[in-house]
Amino acid sequence: MNSVQRSILFSAADRYGSLVLFFVATAVLSRLLSPAEFGVYAVVNAIAVVIAASFQEFGGGNYLIQKRDLSPDDVRSAFTITFGISGVIAALLFVLADSLSQLFAQDSLKGAIEVSALNFLLLPISGTISALLRRDMKFGTLALCNFVSGVAVALVSIGLAIAGLSYMAPIWGGLAGNVILTLALLVGHRDLSALRPSLFAYRDIVSFGVYSSGVSVVNVFYNLAPQLFLARIIDFGSVGLYSRAINLTQIFDRLVTQVLNPVIMPAIVARRQAGEDLKAIYLEAIQLLSVAQWPFLIFVALMARPIIAIWLGPTWLDIVPLVRLLCIANMAVFAACLSYPVLVAVGSVRDALISSCISLPPSLLVILGASFCGVQAVAGSALLTLPFQAAVAIYFIGRHLRFGLKDLVRALMKSGLVTAATAFGVAVCAALTEAGLLASLTGLALASCAAALCWWLGLLLTGHPLLYQLHQAVAGLARITPRWRLSRSAL
């Protein structure tokens, strides 16, 4: 098992542990908090994330990972710049908290924003150490730190919600998790020299950060804009419904994409430096991503009602049509996690910003217009905006890697057939469940079995490249298992 495969394995352990905690915490909190209370939390979180994205890439993780020859002065300068900006941001949030609460006509936002601002004093430390661990492929240490932090978030959020702190419960929980994460990373990394102040390499950091942070800000704001628009135009209840629908739609990202994200950038940069053909790497990667993402989204879209009834409870069934629209729309962005790393690897971080500036402003206008028509219209607008964004991103990547539409269709053909086979099996179970012939839990269990069987048959019949990757992964695990047993017996 090579370093990339080991990194993916540790990253998977990290993300799946966090996902289990997320499922449990969300199931409990959905029964303790109303959609409106979730809406307040979602808006505060959106404000914090958009602001964080505006400065984190000035010396953030991507700069530290992509730097070919990283010196101690580079690391210290990156941390110093990030810490300085984050301190200013935290102070501004405290000053502007009252104005932001008045903007959304919600006085209770003030205290929530002030608490959320404290996170900015911790992010530079945790972000710098996390990036160094990712660069060195030390995903085992990172996984352990993230899991401990996730446990803290879940316990504090649920405990405070039971105590009656309403929307403040997950906000305090998030702060507690960040404190634990920072402490765990400091203990795990041990080398604190990276946190010494320095501005020796500020020119290089700023030149990269201008484009990288621009990409981050535009994309993050776009992703959170629907919640901000709904809060300002309609009400916080609509925000709560939309945010829960997004959480369900993004389960695939938590299962797969977020597992790969920490590994993609360092892996692609390393393979580029080794002289490998990025075109072949990209086309192979989209085959593997699409054959996992498309069937999963189809499954969630068809089985949305029983999934929501079991996980969130019957009070959240209003989000069923939202989930279905968002699942279908998200099938277009199967290669989104590759776009930025590939453009950085070919030395075109500027094109990543240009691509976002071309596709996202028109998409924001569409979402803004849809906001006046209701939350379902906002979800439906994704059927227009996401395919457009995907087309623009793939155009820029194709121009650098020199592939065309025929290459893309050829790479995705087998994944489409596997998805059709999976959809057929799930649709039968979905129809029986909707007709009331199967209970929600029974229908979901049978649909899961049918999806797995039809997906596997589709892989076999099409000879999909994922079969080879699965074989390699299983063989790698088989090789390291005896060594693990020997190391355990030696203890």
Summary of the structure (lengths in Angstrom):
residues: 491
radius of gyration: 22.6
end to end distance: 23.1
largest distance: 69.0
contacts: 1712
relative contact order: 0.10
helix: 87%
strand: 0%
